[in-house]
């Protein structure tokens, strides 16, 4: 090949690389695209590419679903954003996320229309800093897709039947996996029906044996009165931790499924408490204070081990309830033994039980285990003789009015079980080998506190 031809080819390749490089650089550069009307938003979304930010102008969007139709990447999601509270989807208006992955939906108000659905083929999306105002047609937000993040939203003022947030999955039996729900504010659900008014419903009866690996943490529930369950878990292998429920009828309920960990939650007032059905749950480091209902319910069932994914209650078996601090005016511990199958092989260990007149425990079960619990303020009820210490735990209220052990508390260093599941306390401080009874490992530093509205919702950090 002649020298001249080599030069021509080299120049051509260099020019092609230059053009391709420019195109690549352009594609990698995020753009801000502005839209001011529903029709313009549809056209703008159709040309969005990874890394772009689509800014939606103020107004009411009620003419129909607007197809997103584009996907970002894990490193460069597409963000669809509105100034907080200035764009309202109502009536038939909303976003259609079918097939769209790595998309961030931010800053909208979903008012009295369709709510929002994340379909099963729309994986790895983020729903953040929106306000949901009580969709009359069903759930305010439905998640069917894997790796969805739902954070810093407000769900408020629902009076109709239906849930604020439901997580399901594709088909009739599967669950969306690795859904992360955090720093949301669930407020004032006032449906007050017998069923169908949960703040969060994580699964359904027919999906109870599906492994979800969901994480529900750092959410605030206030006046969650739409159902007897504020958080209703109906799937398996989830973690529910560091949430706050106040002034609510609704409980934290493991209604269906196995292998869920409930840790570090704070439940105060109302009739709220923790209840669970199914096998192998771990319930540790929670504080339940001043409840008018049972603080902790070990569920009995019409079935022992569910095999049909039906709606029957399944007896609680092989569950561990340890290192919790429970106080209230009703039974602190309820073994629901009136059903065909009572609780079995469950452990109650190293909890502080602070009663206010009512007997501490009601009901019984089979092959139950007890160790290290401290009881004060009420009679034992159905707790077996010798299964607890009757001594004043010397609890004092901290600056956030949570009950904690005083420096001279007999709970300090008194735990009798090692329980490898319990490595931290409610403050997320490491527990030493000599653990304290109850949710709090005594320390003059007590960072754990009930969440407030400053910690959650669209305006929170």
N, C-alpha and C positions, 0 to 999 in steps of 0.2 A: 504494500500500500504506500502510495506516495506521501511525502511529508505534507503537501498541500491538502490532500484529502483528510489526513488525520487531524489537521487543524480545523477543517470545516466541521467534521464530526464532533470534535471536542467542543467547538463553539456551539453547535446545535444542542448537545447534551447539557452544556452549561446554561443555555437559554431556557431549555425545558425545565431544568432543576430550579432555575430562578423563578419561572412562572409557577411551578408546582409549590415551591416554598412559599411564595406570596399567597397562593390560595390556601395553603395549610395554615399560615400565620393568620390569615383573615378568618378562617373557620375557628381558630382557637381563641380568637379575641372576643370576649363577651360583649354583647350589645345591650343597650337599653331601648326597648321598643315601647312606644306610648300608644294607647288605644283609648278612645273617648266614647265609644258607642258599642252596642252588642254586635252589629254587623262588622264594625271595624275590628273588634276583638277577635271575632272568628277568623277574619282574614290575617290578622297579625299572628295569631297562634299557628296558623297553617305554615308560616315561614320561620317559626322559631327554631333555633338550633341549640345544641348543648352550650350551657353557660349563659344564655340570654336571660334577661330580666324583662318581663312584660308588665308594664305599669298600667293599671286599669283606672280610667278616669271616674270621678264621682258620679253616682246616679243609681237608679233603681233598674235592675235587669230582671224582667219578668216575662220575656217573650218566648222562652224555650231554652232547652239545654244547648250550651255552646261546646262544641267538640274541641278538645285539646289536640288530640291526634298526633302529638309529637312527643319524643322522649329525649331526656338528657342522658348523662352518664353519672356514675358514682362520683367522679371528681368534678363534673360540670353539669349540675342539674339545671333544668329550666325552672325559673321562678316566675309565678304569676302572682302579682302583688297589688294590693290596694292600700291607700292610707287608711289607718284603723277606723272602722265604722263608717266609711264614706261610700262604700259600694255594697248595695243590698241585693241579694238574690231573693225574690219572692214569687209567689204564684208558680208558674211553670218554669221560671228561670233557674239557672244553675250551670254547673260544669259537668261535662261528660268526659270522664277519665279513661274510657275504654281503650286498652292497649297502650296507655301512656305510662312510662316508668321513669323514675328519677325526676319527678316533677314536685315542686314546692308550691302549695296553695296557701297564701298568706294574707291576712288582714281583712277578710270579707265578713259580711253579716249574712247568714243564712236564716231567713225570717220564716214566713208562714207557708213555704212551698214544699219542694221535694227534698229538702235537706241535701246531703251529699253522700254519694256512694263511691267507694274505691273498689272497682271490680276485681275479680280474681286474676285477670291478666294484666293488672296495673301494679306491678311489684315495685317496692323500694321508693314509694312516694312519701312525702311529708306534709301533714296537715297542721299548720301552725298559726297561732295568734289570730284565730277567727272567733266569731261569736255565733252561737247556734241558739235560736230563739223559739224552739218548740215547733218542729215540723208537725203539722196536723195529719199528714198522711202515713206516718210510721216513725222509724228511728230518725233522729237528727243526723247522725253519722253512722254509716254502715261500712265496715271494713271486711273485705273478702280476700285481700291480697297479702302475700308474704312481705315481711320486712317493711311494713308501714309504720311510720312514726307519727303519733298524735300527741302534740305538746302545746302548752301555753294557750289553750283555747278556753272560752267560757261557754258553758251550756246552762241556760237559765230559763226560769219562769214557764215551765211546761205545765199545762193543765189537762191536756189530752192524754189518753192511754198511749203507751209506747215508751221507748227507752231513749235516753240521750245518746248513748254510744253502744252499738252492738258489733261484736267481732264474730264472724262466722268463717266461711271458707268456700272453696269451690265444691260443687256437687252437694250431696245431701248428708255426707258423713265426715268430710274432711274439715280441718281447721286451718285458717291462715296461720303461718308460723312466724315466730320472732317479731310479733307486733309489740311495740313499745309505747306505752301510754304514760305520760308524765307531765307534771306541773300544769294540770288542767283544773279549772274551777267548775264544780257541779253544784248549781245553786237552785233551790226553791222548786223542786219537782212536786207539784201539788195535785197530781191526778188522784191519789188516795184510793185506788181500786184494790181489789183483792189480789190481783196479779197483773203483770205486764207493765210495770212502771219503774223498772230499775234505772239507776243512773248509768251503770255499766253492766252489760250482759256479755260475758266472755265465753261464747259457745252456746250450744243448745243440747237438749236431751239426746238427740240423735248423733251428736258429735262428741259425747262425753269421753269416749275412749281415744279420741284423736289427740296426739301429742301436739301441743301448741307452742310450748316454750315461750309463752308470753311474759312480759314484764310490766306490771302496773305499779308505779311508784310516785311518791311525792305529789299526790293529787289531794285537793281539798273538797270535801263534801259537806254542804250546809243545807239543812232543811231538805234532806233526801227522803221525802215522805210519800213518793209515788208508789211504793211497793214495800213489802216487808224486807226486801233485799236492796241495799244500796249498791253493793258490788256483788254480782252473782256470777260465780265461776262454774261453767258447765263444759269443761274440757280438762285435759290432763297436762301435768308437768309445767305448771306456771309458778311465778313468784309474785306475791302481793306484799309490798313493803313500804314502810315510811309514809303511808297515807294518813290523813286526818279526817275523821268523821265526827261532826258536831251537831247537836240539836236535831237529830234525825230519827225517824221511825225505822229507816232501813238499816239492816245489819251487814256485816261482812260475811258472806255466805259462800261456802264451797258446796254448791248444791248437787253437782255431779262431777265425776272424774276422780282421778287418783293423783298422788304424788305432787301436791302443791305445797309450797312453802309460804307461810304467813308470818312476817317478821317486822317488828319495830313499828307497828301501826298504833295510832293514838285515837281512841274512841271516847267521846265525852258527852254525857247528857242524853236526853231523849230516851228511846227504848232500845238503843243500838247495843250490839254485842258481836261476838264471833260464833258462827255455827258451821259445822262441817259434816258431810256425809262422804262415804267412800273410804278408800284405803291409803295408808302410808303418807298421810299429811304430817307436816311439821309446823307447829304453831308456837313461836317463841318470841320473847322480848317485847310483847305487846302490853300496852296500858289501856285498860277499860275502866273508866271512872264515872261514878254517879249515874249509872244507867238504871232505868226503872224496869228493864227486862233482864233475862238471864245474861250474865256476862260471857259465859262460855257454854256452848251446847255441843255435846257429843251425840251425833244423830243416830237414832235407831231407824230401822227400815222394814219395808215390806219384802225386801230381798236382801240376801247376804252379800253376794258378789254379782253385780249386774252382768248379764250376758246378752241382753236384747237391746241395749241402748234405749230403754224405755223411760217412762216418766216416774216410775216408782222411786221412793227414797231407798237409798242403799245404806245399810248399817255402816257406821264408822269402825273400821278395824285397823289395828297396827299403827295407830296415830300417836304422836308425841306432843303433849302440851306441857311446855316447860319454861320456867323463868319469865312468867308473865306477872303483872301486878293488876289484880282485879278488885274492884269495889263497886258496890251498888246496893239498892234496897230490895232486890229480888234474889232468887237463888243465884249464887255466883257460878256454880257448876251444875249443869243439868245433863244427866245421862238419860236420854230419851228412850225409856225402856217399855213404853206402852205398846210399841209395835211388835210384830212377829219376831223380828230379829233385833235384840238389843246390841249396844256397842260391845265390842270384843277386843281383847288384847291391846287396849289403849293404855297410855301412860300419863299420869299426872305427877309432875315432879318439880320441886323447887320453885313453886309459885307462892306469891303473897296473896292471901284471901282475906280481904277486909270487908266484913259484913256490916249491915246496919239493922240488925234485929231479925231478919228472915234467916232461916236455916241456910247453911252454906251450900249444901248439895241436896239434889233431888234425884231420885231414880238410881238405877244400878246397871250392871252389865255382867259379862262373863270374862273371867281371866284378866281382870283389870289390875294395873300396877300403880303403886303410890310410893313416893319417897320425897322427903325433904320439904314438904309444903308447910307454910306458916299460916295459921288461922287465928283471926282475932275479930271480935265484935259480934259474933253470932254463934249459935250452936252448930255442931257438925252436920246435922241432918243425916244423909245417907253415907257420908264418908266413914269408912271403917275405923273402928277404934285402933289407935296406934299408928295410923297412916299419916299423921300430921303432928306438928307441935302447936299447942295453944299458948301463944305468947304475943304480947304487944310488939309489933314490928317497928314501932317508933318511926312512923312516917311523918314527914313535914312537907308542906307545899313550897315549891321553889318560886322564883320570880314569875314563872309562867303558870303557876297554880297546879303544877303536876306533883303527884305524890312521889316522894323520894325518901330513901332511908336517911335518918339523921346519923351523925357521927357515932352515936352510941347504939345504933340499931342492932338487934340480935340477928338480923338477916345477913350482916357482913361476914363473909367468909364461911357461911353456914351451909352452902349447897352440898348435898350428899351424892349427887351424880355428876359424872364428868361430862357426858353428853357432847360428843365431838361436833354435833351440829351447831353448838352454841359457842362461837368464838368471839363474838362482839356483844355489847349491850345495846340498849335503845339509843344511846348517844353515839353509836358506832365506835366506841372505845374498846380496846382489846381487853377481854376478860383474862385474868391470871388463872393459874391452876386452882387456886382457892377462890371459887366463884361465890358471889353474893346471891342470895335468894331474891327472886323478883326480876323485873325488867331492867333495873338500873344497877350497874356496878358502882359502888360508892366512890365518888370523886368530887372534889370541890368544883371542878369544871363540869358543867352539865349542858353541853351544846344542844341536845335534843329538845325540841319544843313543838307544840302544835303549829301546823302551818296556818298562815293568815292570808288574806287576799293580796297582800304585798308580795307573796311568794309564788303566786300562780296566776294564770290567765294572760291575756295579750300584752299587758303592760309590765309584767314581771321581768326581772333580769333574765 
